[in-house]
Amino acid sequence: MQVITCVCGQRFTGTGAEELFEALRVHVQEAHPAWGMPDQALRDLAAERSGTLLWDGRTVRLEGELEIQALRPDRVDDFLGFFDRDAFMDNPLWSSCYCMAYLFTGSDKEWAETTAAENREAMRALILGRRAHGYLAYVDGRPVGWCHAATRVMLPGLNRYEEFRTEDPERVGAIVCFVIAAPYRRQGVARRLLDAACEGFRREGLAVAEAYPLKEGASDARAYHGPLAMYLAAGFNPYREGKRFVVVRKSMVDWHASP
């Protein structure tokens, strides 16, 4: 059996891609009519993402060493391969993102119309130009997780949203996204990535780390900013509360990773 999940958290199982996407199509039509997603859009998505791995629903226990590496131009193929195959194996609805959402400078409407191929090429160019930053988690030489973390001024897409705007972007490091491959979730991968991001901000001389978790729990997909509980456990504190999100901050002065 194979598994995919809607962004709302509803899980579907089936024997193959066609059966899974048919179940997702019916669900989206019935549960999320406001999305306005026609049947053909899901068909096109299935065809476009035919290289994506499908999840069998099983957890792969982390037994070896988890290696965390900063994104660099020589890791561009690792990043793209992770998003091509592993990142959205259970969440095909978001598989076109390539973590471009907060790097994109256009409007929400323009973002919604941007294709996977366009986002993939844009991210490739940004990585090669050292204008995209974050951390990859590796198991046995293969990426299993990603954290998008960069200086606040390098993430212009945050400014599209009132809740995420800040008065002192020059001194802030922003953590905006975690993507952990489905078989490796709930084993501390995101926390290791969070520690690496904070250590990176400290080395860069930034004053604070900032993140934007949802106020309340959500599906794995919708919790992509990282869960509030993880940040609180890591020593972050609420800084500003919005309608849906909490802006949390942690001072980078004398910061050190958890043991």
Residue pairs with C-beta under 8 A, 6 or more apart in sequence:
1 13
1 14
1 15
1 56
1 57
2 13
2 14
2 15
2 16
2 17
2 20
2 54
2 55
2 56
2 57
3 11
3 12
3 13
3 20
3 54
3 55
3 56
3 57
3 90
3 182
4 11
4 12
4 20
4 21
4 24
4 54
4 55
4 90
4 91
4 92
5 11
5 12
5 90
5 91
5 219
5 220
5 221
6 12
6 24
6 27
6 28
6 31
6 32
6 91
6 93
6 219
6 221
7 91
7 93
7 94
7 219
7 221
7 222
8 31
8 32
8 219
8 222
9 218
9 219
9 220
9 221
9 222
10 27
10 31
12 20
12 23
12 24
12 27
13 20
13 57
14 20
14 23
17 46
17 50
17 54
18 46
20 54
21 42
21 43
21 45
21 46
21 92
24 42
24 92
24 93
25 39
25 42
25 43
28 35
28 37
28 42
28 93
29 39
45 92
45 93
45 95
45 96
46 92
48 96
48 115
48 116
48 117
49 88
49 92
49 95
49 116
51 84
51 85
52 84
52 85
52 88
52 89
52 92
52 95
53 85
53 86
53 89
54 89
55 89
55 90
55 182
55 183
58 183
59 183
59 184
59 185
59 186
59 187
60 183
60 184
61 187
62 139
62 184
62 187
62 188
62 189
64 139
64 140
66 137
66 138
66 139
66 188
66 189
66 192
67 137
67 138
67 139
68 135
68 136
68 137
68 138
68 192
68 193
68 196
69 75
69 135
69 136
69 138
70 133
70 134
70 135
70 136
70 196
70 200
71 79
71 127
71 132
71 133
71 134
71 135
71 136
72 127
72 130
73 127
73 128
73 130
75 127
75 136
76 124
76 127
76 128
78 136
78 138
78 143
79 123
79 127
79 136
79 143
79 146
80 98
80 120
80 123
80 124
81 143
82 136
82 143
82 144
82 146
82 179
82 181
83 95
83 97
83 98
83 99
83 120
83 123
83 146
83 179
84 120
86 143
86 144
86 181
87 95
87 146
87 179
87 181
88 94
88 95
88 97
88 179
89 181
89 182
90 182
90 220
91 220
91 221
93 221
94 221
95 116
96 114
96 115
96 116
96 119
97 119
98 116
98 119
98 120
98 122
98 123
99 123
99 132
99 134
99 146
99 148
99 177
99 179
100 114
100 119
100 122
100 123
101 111
101 157
101 177
102 148
102 155
102 156
102 157
102 158
102 174
102 176
102 177
103 122
103 123
103 126
103 132
103 154
103 155
103 156
103 157
104 110
104 111
104 114
104 122
104 157
105 156
105 157
106 114
107 160
108 160
123 132
126 132
131 154
132 150
133 148
133 149
133 150
133 151
133 154
133 200
134 146
134 147
134 148
134 149
134 150
134 177
134 197
135 146
135 147
135 149
135 193
135 196
135 197
135 200
136 143
136 145
136 146
137 143
137 144
137 145
137 146
137 147
137 180
137 189
137 192
137 193
138 144
139 184
144 180
144 181
144 183
144 184
144 189
145 178
145 179
145 180
145 181
145 184
145 189
145 190
145 193
146 177
146 178
146 179
146 180
146 193
147 175
147 177
147 178
147 190
147 193
147 194
147 196
147 197
148 175
148 176
148 177
148 178
149 173
149 174
149 175
149 176
149 197
149 200
149 201
150 173
150 174
150 176
151 169
151 172
151 173
151 174
151 204
151 206
152 158
152 166
152 169
152 170
152 172
152 173
152 174
152 210
153 169
153 170
155 174
155 176
158 164
158 165
158 174
158 176
158 212
159 165
162 242
163 212
163 242
163 243
163 244
163 245
163 247
164 212
164 245
164 247
166 172
166 210
166 247
171 206
171 207
171 208
172 206
172 207
172 208
172 209
172 210
173 197
173 198
173 200
173 201
173 204
173 206
173 208
173 209
173 210
173 252
174 209
174 210
174 211
174 212
175 194
175 197
175 209
175 210
175 211
175 225
175 226
176 211
176 212
176 225
177 224
177 225
178 190
178 193
178 194
178 224
178 225
178 226
179 224
180 189
180 190
182 220
185 220
190 226
190 230
191 230
191 233
191 234
191 258
194 226
194 230
194 231
194 234
195 234
195 257
195 258
196 257
197 209
198 209
198 234
198 250
198 252
198 255
198 257
199 255
199 257
201 208
201 209
201 252
202 252
202 255
206 252
207 251
207 252
207 253
208 249
208 250
208 251
208 252
209 236
209 249
209 250
209 252
209 255
210 239
210 247
210 248
210 249
211 225
211 226
211 231
211 236
211 247
211 248
212 225
212 245
212 246
212 247
212 248
213 223
213 225
213 226
213 227
213 228
213 230
213 231
213 245
213 246
213 248
214 222
214 223
214 225
214 227
214 228
214 244
214 245
214 246
215 228
215 241
215 242
215 244
215 245
215 246
217 223
217 227
225 245
228 246
228 248
231 248
231 250
232 248
234 250
234 258
235 250
236 248
236 249
236 250
237 248
237 249
237 250
238 246
238 247
238 248
239 246
239 247
239 248
239 249
240 246
240 247
241 247
